[in-house]
Amino acid sequence: MTHDFVTDAPIAEPALAHASGCRCALHARRRLGGALLGAGVLAAAGPAAAQDADLLAECKRSGFTKVVSAEQIEQAAGQQYRQMLQQASSQKALGPVEHPQVKRLRYIADRIVPFTLGCNERARSWRWEVNLIGSQDLNAFCMPGGKIAFYYGILARLQLDDDEVAMIMGHEVAHALLEHARERMGKTMATRGAIELGAALLGLNNVARTAADMGGRLLTLQFSRSDESEADGLGLLLASKAGYNPRAGVTLWQKMLAANKGAPPQWLSTHPSGQTRIADMQARMPRVEPLFERAAKPGQRFSPPDPKAAAPKPQGS
């Protein structure tokens, strides 16, 4: 029964959900929240999605991904995902199949997933899953291998419409398609290896090694901002091709900005500032709006959760 669904549960953070140290509003805290998408979804995509020139142009992956095994990362992500599902279920915080927001998320995913083959051939073997977690955090993610979760809070507190949900989902799916977690691990391994080698050759003392390590971390922060920009671009394409209005990317980040007052300045963050993202998305509109206009539109629309149900329960209730 949907009335048994807890919407304010504390859920442990899965390590592979996103980059460590992420501090933007959407990625401030990662929790988990299950349905396996039908195998017919990918089959329905057809050769057109698999040979999509628009997507291929956005799907270039870093050579650092070759440093780490994709199979190992996807396997580890799957294990973390199952553990989080179990934790959420034990707290009655896993959205039941009949919950209207679970149906909503899975419907939108069914429209986006077919286009993933146009970006990453590995997606053909991914067992896509979409779940809703009963947490008030403003959060959503897609782990390696196609493991998607949305938190109840981001849907209810921001009162997202379907187009805005699709923008988030497209962005998170893009992270998985571009293998950013795998790339980040490869960069970390390469950076650490270079620091250790340099320290050994130059005889650096602890202070110098600390400075070198900080430099390596700053390099990683810059790459993370690049990752986010890449995911924004690909995510807009995916959602637009699925029939969702890309203009919603602007309204989404306006809402995120309002909800994220006091965020760190862009140069100290692992992500572009909200204003930068909005400007970048507006610059992309001439390219993605024609794709949206040509796309088949969703046959069903959903409403966000009742905002009155978004408030955490009082202690002792």
C-alpha positions as protocol buffer text, in pm:
chain_id: "A"
residue {
  index: 1
  type: MET
  ca { x: 0 y: 0 z: 0 }
}
residue {
  index: 2
  type: THR
  ca { x: 130 y: 344 z: -86 }
}
residue {
  index: 3
  type: HIS
  ca { x: 37 y: 485 z: 257 }
}
residue {
  index: 4
  type: ASP
  ca { x: 310 y: 264 z: 405 }
}
residue {
  index: 5
  type: PHE
  ca { x: 575 y: 444 z: 199 }
}
residue {
  index: 6
  type: VAL
  ca { x: 805 y: 643 z: 430 }
}
residue {
  index: 7
  type: THR
  ca { x: 925 y: 968 z: 270 }
}
residue {
  index: 8
  type: ASP
  ca { x: 1184 y: 1089 z: 522 }
}
residue {
  index: 9
  type: ALA
  ca { x: 1412 y: 792 z: 586 }
}
residue {
  index: 10
  type: PRO
  ca { x: 1790 y: 823 z: 633 }
}
residue {
  index: 11
  type: ILE
  ca { x: 1959 y: 607 z: 368 }
}
residue {
  index: 12
  type: ALA
  ca { x: 2335 y: 537 z: 347 }
}
residue {
  index: 13
  type: GLU
  ca { x: 2523 y: 691 z: 55 }
}
residue {
  index: 14
  type: PRO
  ca { x: 2635 y: 450 z: -222 }
}
residue {
  index: 15
  type: ALA
  ca { x: 2997 y: 524 z: -310 }
}
residue {
  index: 16
  type: LEU
  ca { x: 2953 y: 488 z: -686 }
}
residue {
  index: 17
  type: ALA
  ca { x: 2642 y: 703 z: -711 }
}
residue {
  index: 18
  type: HIS
  ca { x: 2850 y: 1011 z: -783 }
}
residue {
  index: 19
  type: ALA
  ca { x: 3187 y: 1173 z: -732 }
}
residue {
  index: 20
  type: SER
  ca { x: 3318 y: 1214 z: -381 }
}
residue {
  index: 21
  type: GLY
  ca { x: 3315 y: 1575 z: -266 }
}
residue {
  index: 22
  type: CYS
  ca { x: 3033 y: 1690 z: -491 }
}
residue {
  index: 23
  type: ARG
  ca { x: 2861 y: 1994 z: -337 }
}
residue {
  index: 24
  type: CYS
  ca { x: 2603 y: 2120 z: -584 }
}
residue {
  index: 25
  type: ALA
  ca { x: 2236 y: 2115 z: -481 }
}
residue {
  index: 26
  type: LEU
  ca { x: 2137 y: 1815 z: -688 }
}
residue {
  index: 27
  type: HIS
  ca { x: 2437 y: 1608 z: -585 }
}
residue {
  index: 28
  type: ALA
  ca { x: 2485 y: 1733 z: -230 }
}
residue {
  index: 29
  type: ARG
  ca { x: 2386 y: 1400 z: -74 }
}
residue {
  index: 30
  type: ARG
  ca { x: 2344 y: 1065 z: -247 }
}
residue {
  index: 31
  type: ARG
  ca { x: 2090 y: 808 z: -125 }
}
residue {
  index: 32
  type: LEU
  ca { x: 1915 y: 518 z: -294 }
}
residue {
  index: 33
  type: GLY
  ca { x: 1586 y: 421 z: -369 }
}
residue {
  index: 34
  type: GLY
  ca { x: 1315 y: -83 z: -790 }
}
residue {
  index: 35
  type: ALA
  ca { x: 1197 y: -182 z: -1117 }
}
residue {
  index: 36
  type: LEU
  ca { x: 1381 y: -356 z: -1395 }
}
residue {
  index: 37
  type: LEU
  ca { x: 1288 y: -185 z: -1720 }
}
residue {
  index: 38
  type: GLY
  ca { x: 1132 y: -419 z: -1968 }
}
residue {
  index: 39
  type: ALA
  ca { x: 1368 y: -589 z: -2210 }
}
residue {
  index: 40
  type: GLY
  ca { x: 1139 y: -470 z: -2487 }
}
residue {
  index: 41
  type: VAL
  ca { x: 1241 y: -109 z: -2428 }
}
residue {
  index: 42
  type: LEU
  ca { x: 1579 y: -145 z: -2594 }
}
residue {
  index: 43
  type: ALA
  ca { x: 1443 y: -372 z: -2863 }
}
residue {
  index: 44
  type: ALA
  ca { x: 1190 y: -103 z: -2953 }
}
residue {
  index: 45
  type: ALA
  ca { x: 1463 y: 152 z: -3005 }
}
residue {
  index: 46
  type: GLY
  ca { x: 1552 y: 17 z: -3346 }
}
residue {
  index: 47
  type: PRO
  ca { x: 1859 y: 94 z: -3559 }
}
residue {
  index: 48
  type: ALA
  ca { x: 1777 y: 465 z: -3574 }
}
residue {
  index: 49
  type: ALA
  ca { x: 1857 y: 518 z: -3206 }
}
residue {
  index: 50
  type: ALA
  ca { x: 2169 y: 305 z: -3231 }
}
residue {
  index: 51
  type: GLN
  ca { x: 2304 y: 511 z: -3522 }
}
residue {
  index: 52
  type: ASP
  ca { x: 2215 y: 858 z: -3393 }
}
residue {
  index: 53
  type: ALA
  ca { x: 2469 y: 1111 z: -3522 }
}
residue {
  index: 54
  type: ASP
  ca { x: 2349 y: 1384 z: -3284 }
}
residue {
  index: 55
  type: LEU
  ca { x: 2417 y: 1165 z: -2982 }
}
residue {
  index: 56
  type: LEU
  ca { x: 2745 y: 1025 z: -3111 }
}
residue {
  index: 57
  type: ALA
  ca { x: 2886 y: 1375 z: -3133 }
}
residue {
  index: 58
  type: GLU
  ca { x: 2827 y: 1417 z: -2756 }
}
residue {
  index: 59
  type: CYS
  ca { x: 2945 y: 1072 z: -2655 }
}
residue {
  index: 60
  type: LYS
  ca { x: 3322 y: 1094 z: -2671 }
}
residue {
  index: 61
  type: ARG
  ca { x: 3476 y: 929 z: -2366 }
}
residue {
  index: 62
  type: SER
  ca { x: 3809 y: 1002 z: -2204 }
}
residue {
  index: 63
  type: GLY
  ca { x: 4107 y: 773 z: -2254 }
}
residue {
  index: 64
  type: PHE
  ca { x: 4129 y: 754 z: -1874 }
}
residue {
  index: 65
  type: THR
  ca { x: 3835 y: 512 z: -1884 }
}
residue {
  index: 66
  type: LYS
  ca { x: 4073 y: 248 z: -2020 }
}
residue {
  index: 67
  type: VAL
  ca { x: 4266 y: 249 z: -1693 }
}
residue {
  index: 68
  type: VAL
  ca { x: 3981 y: 81 z: -1506 }
}
residue {
  index: 69
  type: SER
  ca { x: 3765 y: -219 z: -1602 }
}
residue {
  index: 70
  type: ALA
  ca { x: 3407 y: -124 z: -1696 }
}
residue {
  index: 71
  type: GLU
  ca { x: 3284 y: -468 z: -1593 }
}
residue {
  index: 72
  type: GLN
  ca { x: 3430 y: -433 z: -1245 }
}
residue {
  index: 73
  type: ILE
  ca { x: 3280 y: -88 z: -1189 }
}
residue {
  index: 74
  type: GLU
  ca { x: 2938 y: -194 z: -1316 }
}
residue {
  index: 75
  type: GLN
  ca { x: 2946 y: -505 z: -1098 }
}
residue {
  index: 76
  type: ALA
  ca { x: 3042 y: -302 z: -791 }
}
residue {
  index: 77
  type: ALA
  ca { x: 2769 y: -47 z: -867 }
}
residue {
  index: 78
  type: GLY
  ca { x: 2513 y: -323 z: -898 }
}
residue {
  index: 79
  type: GLN
  ca { x: 2612 y: -464 z: -560 }
}
residue {
  index: 80
  type: GLN
  ca { x: 2587 y: -121 z: -395 }
}
residue {
  index: 81
  type: TYR
  ca { x: 2252 y: -61 z: -558 }
}
residue {
  index: 82
  type: ARG
  ca { x: 2109 y: -390 z: -429 }
}
residue {
  index: 83
  type: GLN
  ca { x: 2240 y: -314 z: -80 }
}
residue {
  index: 84
  type: MET
  ca { x: 2075 y: 26 z: -83 }
}
residue {
  index: 85
  type: LEU
  ca { x: 1749 y: -121 z: -208 }
}
residue {
  index: 86
  type: GLN
  ca { x: 1755 y: -364 z: 82 }
}
residue {
  index: 87
  type: GLN
  ca { x: 1824 y: -85 z: 329 }
}
residue {
  index: 88
  type: ALA
  ca { x: 1546 y: 131 z: 187 }
}
residue {
  index: 89
  type: SER
  ca { x: 1305 y: -161 z: 185 }
}
residue {
  index: 90
  type: SER
  ca { x: 1381 y: -243 z: 548 }
}
residue {
  index: 91
  type: GLN
  ca { x: 1286 y: 116 z: 638 }
}
residue {
  index: 92
  type: LYS
  ca { x: 972 y: 109 z: 420 }
}
residue {
  index: 93
  type: ALA
  ca { x: 1139 y: 382 z: 213 }
}
residue {
  index: 94
  type: LEU
  ca { x: 1141 y: 201 z: -121 }
}
residue {
  index: 95
  type: GLY
  ca { x: 866 y: 332 z: -349 }
}
residue {
  index: 96
  type: PRO
  ca { x: 613 y: 54 z: -420 }
}
residue {
  index: 97
  type: VAL
  ca { x: 531 y: -42 z: -777 }
}
residue {
  index: 98
  type: GLU
  ca { x: 184 y: 109 z: -757 }
}
residue {
  index: 99
  type: HIS
  ca { x: 304 y: 448 z: -628 }
}
residue {
  index: 100
  type: PRO
  ca { x: 213 y: 720 z: -884 }
}
residue {
  index: 101
  type: GLN
  ca { x: 564 y: 871 z: -872 }
}
residue {
  index: 102
  type: VAL
  ca { x: 724 y: 532 z: -936 }
}
residue {
  index: 103
  type: LYS
  ca { x: 499 y: 486 z: -1238 }
}
residue {
  index: 104
  type: ARG
  ca { x: 592 y: 835 z: -1349 }
}
residue {
  index: 105
  type: LEU
  ca { x: 968 y: 780 z: -1326 }
}
residue {
  index: 106
  type: ARG
  ca { x: 951 y: 448 z: -1508 }
}
residue {
  index: 107
  type: TYR
  ca { x: 736 y: 591 z: -1785 }
}
residue {
  index: 108
  type: ILE
  ca { x: 986 y: 872 z: -1846 }
}
residue {
  index: 109
  type: ALA
  ca { x: 1278 y: 628 z: -1832 }
}
residue {
  index: 110
  type: ASP
  ca { x: 1104 y: 404 z: -2087 }
}
residue {
  index: 111
  type: ARG
  ca { x: 1111 y: 699 z: -2328 }
}
residue {
  index: 112
  type: ILE
  ca { x: 1476 y: 794 z: -2265 }
}
residue {
  index: 113
  type: VAL
  ca { x: 1650 y: 457 z: -2242 }
}
residue {
  index: 114
  type: PRO
  ca { x: 1602 y: 354 z: -2608 }
}
residue {
  index: 115
  type: PHE
  ca { x: 1828 y: 641 z: -2717 }
}
residue {
  index: 116
  type: THR
  ca { x: 2117 y: 530 z: -2499 }
}
residue {
  index: 117
  type: LEU
  ca { x: 2234 y: 281 z: -2763 }
}
residue {
  index: 118
  type: GLY
  ca { x: 2321 y: 576 z: -2982 }
}
residue {
  index: 119
  type: CYS
  ca { x: 2587 y: 674 z: -2731 }
}
residue {
  index: 120
  type: ASN
  ca { x: 2739 y: 369 z: -2563 }
}
residue {
  index: 121
  type: GLU
  ca { x: 2719 y: 14 z: -2693 }
}
residue {
  index: 122
  type: ARG
  ca { x: 2764 y: -118 z: -2338 }
}
residue {
  index: 123
  type: ALA
  ca { x: 2414 y: 7 z: -2260 }
}
residue {
  index: 124
  type: ARG
  ca { x: 2276 y: -280 z: -2468 }
}
residue {
  index: 125
  type: SER
  ca { x: 2367 y: -524 z: -2189 }
}
residue {
  index: 126
  type: TRP
  ca { x: 2275 y: -300 z: -1895 }
}
residue {
  index: 127
  type: ARG
  ca { x: 1985 y: -410 z: -1678 }
}
residue {
  index: 128
  type: TRP
  ca { x: 1824 y: -72 z: -1633 }
}
residue {
  index: 129
  type: GLU
  ca { x: 1646 y: -11 z: -1304 }
}
residue {
  index: 130
  type: VAL
  ca { x: 1448 y: 289 z: -1180 }
}
residue {
  index: 131
  type: ASN
  ca { x: 1354 y: 339 z: -815 }
}
residue {
  index: 132
  type: LEU
  ca { x: 1202 y: 598 z: -586 }
}
residue {
  index: 133
  type: ILE
  ca { x: 1350 y: 651 z: -239 }
}
residue {
  index: 134
  type: GLY
  ca { x: 1161 y: 805 z: 49 }
}
residue {
  index: 135
  type: SER
  ca { x: 1409 y: 1075 z: 145 }
}
residue {
  index: 136
  type: GLN
  ca { x: 1359 y: 1451 z: 162 }
}
residue {
  index: 137
  type: ASP
  ca { x: 1698 y: 1520 z: 1 }
}
residue {
  index: 138
  type: LEU
  ca { x: 1710 y: 1700 z: -333 }
}
residue {
  index: 139
  type: ASN
  ca { x: 1875 y: 1412 z: -511 }
}
residue {
  index: 140
  type: ALA
  ca { x: 1879 y: 1177 z: -808 }
}
residue {
  index: 141
  type: PHE
  ca { x: 2147 y: 967 z: -977 }
}
residue {
  index: 142
  type: CYS
  ca { x: 2228 y: 696 z: -1228 }
}
residue {
  index: 143
  type: MET
  ca { x: 2503 y: 458 z: -1122 }
}
residue {
  index: 144
  type: PRO
  ca { x: 2725 y: 271 z: -1371 }
}
residue {
  index: 145
  type: GLY
  ca { x: 2528 y: 2 z: -1550 }
}
residue {
  index: 146
  type: GLY
  ca { x: 2201 y: 197 z: -1562 }
}
residue {
  index: 147
  type: LYS
  ca { x: 2092 y: 197 z: -1195 }
}
residue {
  index: 148
  type: ILE
  ca { x: 1866 y: 502 z: -1154 }
}
residue {
  index: 149
  type: ALA
  ca { x: 1721 y: 643 z: -830 }
}
residue {
  index: 150
  type: PHE
  ca { x: 1521 y: 954 z: -752 }
}
residue {
  index: 151
  type: TYR
  ca { x: 1454 y: 1087 z: -404 }
}
residue {
  index: 152
  type: TYR
  ca { x: 1101 y: 1182 z: -313 }
}
residue {
  index: 153
  type: GLY
  ca { x: 1222 y: 1520 z: -190 }
}
residue {
  index: 154
  type: ILE
  ca { x: 1342 y: 1645 z: -528 }
}
residue {
  index: 155
  type: LEU
  ca { x: 1005 y: 1568 z: -685 }
}
residue {
  index: 156
  type: ALA
  ca { x: 791 y: 1707 z: -402 }
}
residue {
  index: 157
  type: ARG
  ca { x: 992 y: 2000 z: -269 }
}
residue {
  index: 158
  type: LEU
  ca { x: 1070 y: 2143 z: -614 }
}
residue {
  index: 159
  type: GLN
  ca { x: 732 y: 2045 z: -763 }
}
residue {
  index: 160
  type: LEU
  ca { x: 897 y: 1922 z: -1082 }
}
residue {
  index: 161
  type: ASP
  ca { x: 690 y: 1873 z: -1394 }
}
residue {
  index: 162
  type: ASP
  ca { x: 759 y: 1584 z: -1632 }
}
residue {
  index: 163
  type: ASP
  ca { x: 989 y: 1788 z: -1855 }
}
residue {
  index: 164
  type: GLU
  ca { x: 1203 y: 1888 z: -1556 }
}
residue {
  index: 165
  type: VAL
  ca { x: 1216 y: 1528 z: -1432 }
}
residue {
  index: 166
  type: ALA
  ca { x: 1328 y: 1422 z: -1780 }
}
residue {
  index: 167
  type: MET
  ca { x: 1607 y: 1683 z: -1774 }
}
residue {
  index: 168
  type: ILE
  ca { x: 1740 y: 1540 z: -1448 }
}
residue {
  index: 169
  type: MET
  ca { x: 1707 y: 1183 z: -1570 }
}
residue {
  index: 170
  type: GLY
  ca { x: 1876 y: 1262 z: -1899 }
}
residue {
  index: 171
  type: HIS
  ca { x: 2162 y: 1432 z: -1716 }
}
residue {
  index: 172
  type: GLU
  ca { x: 2214 y: 1140 z: -1477 }
}
residue {
  index: 173
  type: VAL
  ca { x: 2188 y: 878 z: -1752 }
}
residue {
  index: 174
  type: ALA
  ca { x: 2447 y: 1079 z: -1945 }
}
residue {
  index: 175
  type: HIS
  ca { x: 2694 y: 1040 z: -1657 }
}
residue {
  index: 176
  type: ALA
  ca { x: 2658 y: 663 z: -1687 }
}
residue {
  index: 177
  type: LEU
  ca { x: 2681 y: 660 z: -2068 }
}
residue {
  index: 178
  type: LEU
  ca { x: 2992 y: 879 z: -2064 }
}
residue {
  index: 179
  type: GLU
  ca { x: 3138 y: 652 z: -1793 }
}
residue {
  index: 180
  type: HIS
  ca { x: 3236 y: 945 z: -1576 }
}
residue {
  index: 181
  type: ALA
  ca { x: 3277 y: 730 z: -1266 }
}
residue {
  index: 182
  type: ARG
  ca { x: 3518 y: 505 z: -1456 }
}
residue {
  index: 183
  type: GLU
  ca { x: 3699 y: 809 z: -1597 }
}
residue {
  index: 184
  type: ARG
  ca { x: 3727 y: 970 z: -1255 }
}
residue {
  index: 185
  type: MET
  ca { x: 3876 y: 654 z: -1107 }
}
residue {
  index: 186
  type: GLY
  ca { x: 4125 y: 638 z: -1392 }
}
residue {
  index: 187
  type: LYS
  ca { x: 4227 y: 999 z: -1338 }
}
residue {
  index: 188
  type: THR
  ca { x: 4265 y: 942 z: -965 }
}
residue {
  index: 189
  type: MET
  ca { x: 4488 y: 642 z: -1023 }
}
residue {
  index: 190
  type: ALA
  ca { x: 4699 y: 828 z: -1279 }
}
residue {
  index: 191
  type: THR
  ca { x: 4728 y: 1141 z: -1062 }
}
residue {
  index: 192
  type: ARG
  ca { x: 4826 y: 950 z: -751 }
}
residue {
  index: 193
  type: GLY
  ca { x: 5077 y: 748 z: -946 }
}
residue {
  index: 194
  type: ALA
  ca { x: 5237 y: 1065 z: -1084 }
}
residue {
  index: 195
  type: ILE
  ca { x: 5253 y: 1224 z: -738 }
}
residue {
  index: 196
  type: GLU
  ca { x: 5418 y: 918 z: -584 }
}
residue {
  index: 197
  type: LEU
  ca { x: 5667 y: 891 z: -868 }
}
residue {
  index: 198
  type: GLY
  ca { x: 5752 y: 1262 z: -850 }
}
residue {
  index: 199
  type: ALA
  ca { x: 5799 y: 1249 z: -475 }
}
residue {
  index: 200
  type: ALA
  ca { x: 6034 y: 952 z: -503 }
}
residue {
  index: 201
  type: LEU
  ca { x: 6244 y: 1106 z: -781 }
}
residue {
  index: 202
  type: LEU
  ca { x: 6266 y: 1455 z: -632 }
}
residue {
  index: 203
  type: GLY
  ca { x: 6289 y: 1361 z: -266 }
}
residue {
  index: 204
  type: LEU
  ca { x: 5998 y: 1586 z: -174 }
}
residue {
  index: 205
  type: ASN
  ca { x: 5929 y: 1637 z: 195 }
}
residue {
  index: 206
  type: ASN
  ca { x: 5582 y: 1605 z: 347 }
}
residue {
  index: 207
  type: VAL
  ca { x: 5493 y: 1971 z: 293 }
}
residue {
  index: 208
  type: ALA
  ca { x: 5586 y: 1958 z: -74 }
}
residue {
  index: 209
  type: ARG
  ca { x: 5401 y: 1630 z: -121 }
}
residue {
  index: 210
  type: THR
  ca { x: 5091 y: 1781 z: 39 }
}
residue {
  index: 211
  type: ALA
  ca { x: 5108 y: 2073 z: -204 }
}
residue {
  index: 212
  type: ALA
  ca { x: 5151 y: 1835 z: -495 }
}
residue {
  index: 213
  type: ASP
  ca { x: 4853 y: 1631 z: -377 }
}
residue {
  index: 214
  type: MET
  ca { x: 4640 y: 1946 z: -352 }
}
residue {
  index: 215
  type: GLY
  ca { x: 4739 y: 2031 z: -708 }
}
residue {
  index: 216
  type: GLY
  ca { x: 4625 y: 1689 z: -818 }
}
residue {
  index: 217
  type: ARG
  ca { x: 4291 y: 1741 z: -646 }
}
residue {
  index: 218
  type: LEU
  ca { x: 4242 y: 2080 z: -811 }
}
residue {
  index: 219
  type: LEU
  ca { x: 4302 y: 1911 z: -1146 }
}
residue {
  index: 220
  type: THR
  ca { x: 4031 y: 1659 z: -1060 }
}
residue {
  index: 221
  type: LEU
  ca { x: 3789 y: 1939 z: -966 }
}
residue {
  index: 222
  type: GLN
  ca { x: 3832 y: 2096 z: -1309 }
}
residue {
  index: 223
  type: PHE
  ca { x: 3765 y: 1763 z: -1474 }
}
residue {
  index: 224
  type: SER
  ca { x: 3452 y: 1724 z: -1262 }
}
residue {
  index: 225
  type: ARG
  ca { x: 3317 y: 2054 z: -1389 }
}
residue {
  index: 226
  type: SER
  ca { x: 3385 y: 1933 z: -1740 }
}
residue {
  index: 227
  type: ASP
  ca { x: 3200 y: 1610 z: -1660 }
}
residue {
  index: 228
  type: GLU
  ca { x: 2895 y: 1805 z: -1548 }
}
residue {
  index: 229
  type: SER
  ca { x: 2894 y: 2022 z: -1860 }
}
residue {
  index: 230
  type: GLU
  ca { x: 2922 y: 1712 z: -2079 }
}
residue {
  index: 231
  type: ALA
  ca { x: 2634 y: 1545 z: -1895 }
}
residue {
  index: 232
  type: ASP
  ca { x: 2423 y: 1860 z: -1931 }
}
residue {
  index: 233
  type: GLY
  ca { x: 2476 y: 1861 z: -2307 }
}
residue {
  index: 234
  type: LEU
  ca { x: 2408 y: 1493 z: -2362 }
}
residue {
  index: 235
  type: GLY
  ca { x: 2121 y: 1493 z: -2113 }
}
residue {
  index: 236
  type: LEU
  ca { x: 1943 y: 1771 z: -2303 }
}
residue {
  index: 237
  type: LEU
  ca { x: 1974 y: 1570 z: -2624 }
}
residue {
  index: 238
  type: LEU
  ca { x: 1839 y: 1251 z: -2468 }
}
residue {
  index: 239
  type: ALA
  ca { x: 1541 y: 1421 z: -2306 }
}
residue {
  index: 240
  type: SER
  ca { x: 1462 y: 1624 z: -2619 }
}
residue {
  index: 241
  type: LYS
  ca { x: 1465 y: 1316 z: -2839 }
}
residue {
  index: 242
  type: ALA
  ca { x: 1235 y: 1147 z: -2588 }
}
residue {
  index: 243
  type: GLY
  ca { x: 983 y: 1427 z: -2645 }
}
residue {
  index: 244
  type: TYR
  ca { x: 1046 y: 1645 z: -2340 }
}
residue {
  index: 245
  type: ASN
  ca { x: 1089 y: 2021 z: -2369 }
}
residue {
  index: 246
  type: PRO
  ca { x: 1457 y: 2118 z: -2324 }
}
residue {
  index: 247
  type: ARG
  ca { x: 1353 y: 2461 z: -2195 }
}
residue {
  index: 248
  type: ALA
  ca { x: 1272 y: 2277 z: -1874 }
}
residue {
  index: 249
  type: GLY
  ca { x: 1647 y: 2252 z: -1815 }
}
residue {
  index: 250
  type: VAL
  ca { x: 1647 y: 2627 z: -1750 }
}
residue {
  index: 251
  type: THR
  ca { x: 1348 y: 2625 z: -1515 }
}
residue {
  index: 252
  type: LEU
  ca { x: 1493 y: 2324 z: -1333 }
}
residue {
  index: 253
  type: TRP
  ca { x: 1817 y: 2501 z: -1249 }
}
residue {
  index: 254
  type: GLN
  ca { x: 1633 y: 2817 z: -1154 }
}
residue {
  index: 255
  type: LYS
  ca { x: 1452 y: 2606 z: -896 }
}
residue {
  index: 256
  type: MET
  ca { x: 1778 y: 2443 z: -789 }
}
residue {
  index: 257
  type: LEU
  ca { x: 1940 y: 2783 z: -746 }
}
residue {
  index: 258
  type: ALA
  ca { x: 1655 y: 2902 z: -525 }
}
residue {
  index: 259
  type: ALA
  ca { x: 1685 y: 2586 z: -315 }
}
residue {
  index: 260
  type: ASN
  ca { x: 2065 y: 2608 z: -290 }
}
residue {
  index: 261
  type: LYS
  ca { x: 2125 y: 2950 z: -137 }
}
residue {
  index: 262
  type: GLY
  ca { x: 2468 y: 2980 z: 18 }
}
residue {
  index: 263
  type: ALA
  ca { x: 2637 y: 2734 z: -220 }
}
residue {
  index: 264
  type: PRO
  ca { x: 3015 y: 2767 z: -259 }
}
residue {
  index: 265
  type: PRO
  ca { x: 3145 y: 2987 z: -543 }
}
residue {
  index: 266
  type: GLN
  ca { x: 3208 y: 2814 z: -873 }
}
residue {
  index: 267
  type: TRP
  ca { x: 3587 y: 2814 z: -846 }
}
residue {
  index: 268
  type: LEU
  ca { x: 3570 y: 2617 z: -517 }
}
residue {
  index: 269
  type: SER
  ca { x: 3303 y: 2376 z: -632 }
}
residue {
  index: 270
  type: THR
  ca { x: 3327 y: 2051 z: -824 }
}
residue {
  index: 271
  type: HIS
  ca { x: 3048 y: 2173 z: -1052 }
}
residue {
  index: 272
  type: PRO
  ca { x: 2956 y: 2473 z: -1262 }
}
residue {
  index: 273
  type: SER
  ca { x: 2747 y: 2732 z: -1077 }
}
residue {
  index: 274
  type: GLY
  ca { x: 2375 y: 2730 z: -1139 }
}
residue {
  index: 275
  type: GLN
  ca { x: 2392 y: 3058 z: -1333 }
}
residue {
  index: 276
  type: THR
  ca { x: 2666 y: 2915 z: -1555 }
}
residue {
  index: 277
  type: ARG
  ca { x: 2460 y: 2603 z: -1622 }
}
residue {
  index: 278
  type: ILE
  ca { x: 2155 y: 2811 z: -1711 }
}
residue {
  index: 279
  type: ALA
  ca { x: 2357 y: 3023 z: -1954 }
}
residue {
  index: 280
  type: ASP
  ca { x: 2513 y: 2714 z: -2111 }
}
residue {
  index: 281
  type: MET
  ca { x: 2173 y: 2548 z: -2151 }
}
residue {
  index: 282
  type: GLN
  ca { x: 2026 y: 2857 z: -2311 }
}
residue {
  index: 283
  type: ALA
  ca { x: 2315 y: 2857 z: -2558 }
}
residue {
  index: 284
  type: ARG
  ca { x: 2233 y: 2495 z: -2649 }
}
residue {
  index: 285
  type: MET
  ca { x: 1865 y: 2561 z: -2724 }
}
residue {
  index: 286
  type: PRO
  ca { x: 1906 y: 2633 z: -3098 }
}
residue {
  index: 287
  type: ARG
  ca { x: 2049 y: 2285 z: -3138 }
}
residue {
  index: 288
  type: VAL
  ca { x: 1815 y: 2081 z: -2919 }
}
residue {
  index: 289
  type: GLU
  ca { x: 1481 y: 2254 z: -2976 }
}
residue {
  index: 290
  type: PRO
  ca { x: 1451 y: 2125 z: -3337 }
}
residue {
  index: 291
  type: LEU
  ca { x: 1510 y: 1772 z: -3203 }
}
residue {
  index: 292
  type: PHE
  ca { x: 1229 y: 1823 z: -2954 }
}
residue {
  index: 293
  type: GLU
  ca { x: 996 y: 1958 z: -3222 }
}
residue {
  index: 294
  type: ARG
  ca { x: 1053 y: 1649 z: -3439 }
}
residue {
  index: 295
  type: ALA
  ca { x: 1028 y: 1400 z: -3153 }
}
residue {
  index: 296
  type: ALA
  ca { x: 721 y: 1192 z: -3072 }
}
residue {
  index: 297
  type: LYS
  ca { x: 562 y: 1344 z: -2762 }
}
residue {
  index: 298
  type: PRO
  ca { x: 467 y: 1155 z: -2446 }
}
residue {
  index: 299
  type: GLY
  ca { x: 117 y: 1011 z: -2453 }
}
residue {
  index: 300
  type: GLN
  ca { x: 82 y: 1045 z: -2079 }
}
residue {
  index: 301
  type: ARG
  ca { x: 153 y: 1324 z: -1833 }
}
residue {
  index: 302
  type: PHE
  ca { x: 191 y: 1305 z: -1456 }
}
residue {
  index: 303
  type: SER
  ca { x: 163 y: 1551 z: -1168 }
}
residue {
  index: 304
  type: PRO
  ca { x: 425 y: 1609 z: -897 }
}
residue {
  index: 305
  type: PRO
  ca { x: 359 y: 1486 z: -544 }
}
residue {
  index: 306
  type: ASP
  ca { x: 133 y: 1678 z: -310 }
}
residue {
  index: 307
  type: PRO
  ca { x: 365 y: 1945 z: -161 }
}
residue {
  index: 308
  type: LYS
  ca { x: 192 y: 1905 z: 175 }
}
residue {
  index: 309
  type: ALA
  ca { x: 325 y: 1548 z: 186 }
}
residue {
  index: 310
  type: ALA
  ca { x: 683 y: 1666 z: 139 }
}
residue {
  index: 311
  type: ALA
  ca { x: 740 y: 1786 z: 495 }
}
residue {
  index: 312
  type: PRO
  ca { x: 931 y: 1544 z: 721 }
}
residue {
  index: 313
  type: LYS
  ca { x: 728 y: 1383 z: 995 }
}
residue {
  index: 314
  type: PRO
  ca { x: 757 y: 1533 z: 1344 }
}
residue {
  index: 315
  type: GLN
  ca { x: 978 y: 1340 z: 1586 }
}
residue {
  index: 316
  type: GLY
  ca { x: 786 y: 1073 z: 1769 }
}
residue {
  index: 317
  type: SER
  ca { x: 505 y: 1058 z: 1514 }
}
